[in-house]
Amino acid sequence: MSQKNRDVLVVYVNEPKLLDERVIGETAEELLKLVERAEKRMLLVNFQHVRFMSSAMLGKLVSLYKNCQKQKVNLKFSNVQKEIAEIFKITGMDKIFKIYGDENQALLAFEKDGWGI
């Protein structure tokens, strides 16, 4: 599910376990499609419902990041659960992704960025 908030396309990942290959594929495909829909070139992925994430999904997020860079879309993540944030830290992905504690913090960061990339 996605919605607009202050010109930012906000995507809510509602699947609590991103472990199954089919679910990962569908989620990644939907996220990539939304990159094209980000009219103002700003995409926020809210992970508040996600409790578990496989390494395959981490790979898909790296692909999403690269696609956003190519399309000049400013990508941010919010509401990442503690356990998943720890995985991002261990793998060094916390240095690649812009991760915020909650959706409002991420939206404020877009504002500080001048709403662009």
KAVENSUL-V432700 format. One record per helix or strand. SS is the DSSP state (helix for helix, strand for strand). FROM is the first residue (numbers start at 1). LEN is the number of residues. Records with the same first field share a line. If there is no record, write none. Layout:
SS=FROM-LEN  FROM-LEN
This chain:
strand=2-4  8-5  17-2  42-5  52-2  74-5  99-2
helix=21-17  55-17  82-10  93-3  103-10
